Amino acid sequence: MIKILIILSLFSVSLFAQNEEETEKERILREYSKKEKNNDELEQSIRDTVEDLQVISPINQNKYASDESVYKPRELKDSYLTGIMDSMMKEMLASFLRENPMSKMTDGEVRSLVEAQLNNLPIGSFFQDNPKFLDFFVAWLRDKKALPRFVSIVNEPEKLKTYGIIVMCVLVASFFLNLFNSKGNLFKRILRKIMIIVGVGCINLGVFYFMFTANLKPTLDLAFKYIWS
């Protein structure tokens, strides 16, 4: 009996020592994993701090400012405008919204394509007499931002609807102004007629610009560069 108790006690001591050893191993492993986690968090914190410093650094301000002006691909939205388009037109607009396919062509290729398509049209002779406008048109067709942003106007159906209402109101107002344009001699009536037409055009263009400034800005930048420089 005493021998059995001694054996049991020795076994218990051995088991307890083994458990204690395993517990110590687990503690060491937990401490090590905790240190690794802390080190990973410290390294991530350092990386985040460095990235933040790079973003606000004056050296990188121009870089990030230019990134904001890069055209971001868009999807063609479903609206009453896309509802009246055929599948070919929708696919063409969708491709231009994703990326301008002509931007991958060279200047000479686009210029040859434009001249071949417009050679027999009145605008073709206009381009021949005004090469600056041809240079602008070719650059506009090849630009990665200007043409896609201009095409993205179709993704603003509510704005286009509002603009259409404004145009109709302006036309109705010009109609009534022309009705009352009966006083004075012929020269005065013609002068007032011209002023009404010019006023209607300026109002419509001004409203269009203010409503779609973001879509038109790259196009206007190219126009100032090639036409009015």
C-alpha positions, 0 to 999 in steps of 0.5 A: 500500500505504501509502495503504491502511494509512493508510486502515485505520488511520484507520478503526480509530481512528474505529471504536475512538473510536466503540466507546469513545463507545458504551462511555462511553454504556453506562457512563453509562446503567448509572450512571443506571439504578443511581442510579434503582434506588437512589432507588426503593429509598430511596423504598420504604424511606422509605414502609415506615418511615412505614407502620411508624411509623403502625402503632405510633403511639398515634394509630393503635392504636385504629384497628388494634385495631378492624380486628382485630374486624371480621368477615372473610368465610368460606367454608362448609367441607365436613363431615358437617354440610353433608352432612346439609343440603339445598342451600337450607340450605347456600346460606343458611349460606354467604351468612351466612358471607360477609356478613350480608344483614340488615345492609343492612336498616334497623332498622324493616324487620327489626323488622317482619319479626320481628314478622310471623314471630313474631306468632302464636308464643309467643315473639312474646308474650314479645317484646311483654312484654319489649321489651328482648329484641326490641331485642336480637334485632333488633340481633343479626339486623342486626349485621355480626359477631354473626350471621355468627360465630355461624353460623360454628360449623358450620365447627367440626365436630370441636369440635361432635363433641367437644361432643356427646360431652361432652353425652352423658356429662353426660346419662348421668351425670344419668341415674344420679344420678336413679336414686339419687335415691330417698332422703328425702321427696318435697320432698328428691327434687324439690329434688335433681331440680331441682339435677340439671337445673340442674347439667346445663344449667349444665355444657352451657352452660359447656362450649359457651361455653368451646369457642366463645368467639370465635363467641359473644363478639359476641352476648354483647356485644350481650346485655349492651348491650341486656338487662343494661345 
